[in-house]
């Protein structure tokens, strides 16, 4: 497998750096050379797959709580009869 090279200084090491560009609402991650700082790529600050999975779990929790409430309401109605 070939080693990745910095296009400017030919270094082989890279790092992720959190950046909040001016006039921008979101943070992004720069992939940059550890030697000269040349940016060779960008990534979203948040991992979208993780966020979607967390949101799915929250929705499932809300659904479960609503089912519990519905069950309790049915019990209360039946006890009034």
C-alpha positions in Angstrom: 0.0 0.0 0.0 1.3 3.4 -0.9 1.9 6.1 1.8 0.0 9.3 1.5 2.2 12.3 0.9 1.7 16.0 1.7 1.5 17.8 -1.7 3.7 20.6 -0.3 6.4 19.0 1.9 6.0 15.3 1.2 5.5 14.5 4.9 3.7 11.2 5.7 1.8 12.3 8.9 -1.6 14.0 9.0 -3.9 15.1 11.8 -7.5 16.2 12.3 -8.0 19.8 13.4 -11.3 21.4 14.5 -11.9 24.7 12.7 -14.7 27.2 12.9 -14.3 29.3 9.7 -15.4 32.9 9.8 -18.9 33.7 8.5 -19.8 30.0 8.9 -22.4 28.5 11.3 -20.8 25.1 11.7 -17.4 23.7 12.7 -15.6 21.4 10.3 -12.6 19.2 10.6 -9.5 19.8 8.5 -7.2 16.9 7.6 -3.8 18.6 7.5 -0.1 17.8 7.3 1.5 17.6 10.8 4.6 19.2 9.5 3.6 22.2 7.4 -0.2 22.4 8.1 -1.3 22.1 4.4 -4.9 21.1 4.3 -5.5 18.0 2.2 -9.1 17.4 3.0 -12.2 18.3 5.1 -14.8 16.3 7.0 -18.0 17.1 8.8 -17.5 18.0 12.5 -20.3 15.6 13.5 -20.5 12.0 12.4 -23.9 12.0 10.8 -24.3 8.2 11.1 -23.9 8.5 14.9 -26.3 11.4 15.1 -28.9 9.5 13.1 -28.5 6.5 15.3 -28.9 8.6 18.5 -32.0 10.3 17.1 -33.5 6.9 16.2 -33.0 5.8 19.8 -34.6 8.9 21.2 -37.6 8.5 18.9 -38.0 4.9 20.0 -37.8 6.0 23.7 -40.6 8.6 23.0 -42.7 5.9 21.3 -42.3 3.5 24.3 -43.3 6.3 26.7 -46.4 7.1 24.6 -47.4 3.4 24.6 -47.0 3.4 28.4 -49.2 6.5 28.7 -51.8 5.0 26.4 -51.8 1.8 28.5 -52.3 3.8 31.7 -55.2 5.7 30.1 -56.9 2.5 29.1 -56.5 1.2 32.6 -58.0 4.4 34.1 -61.0 4.2 31.7 -61.6 0.6 32.6 -61.5 1.3 36.3 -64.1 4.0 36.0 -66.7 1.6 34.6 
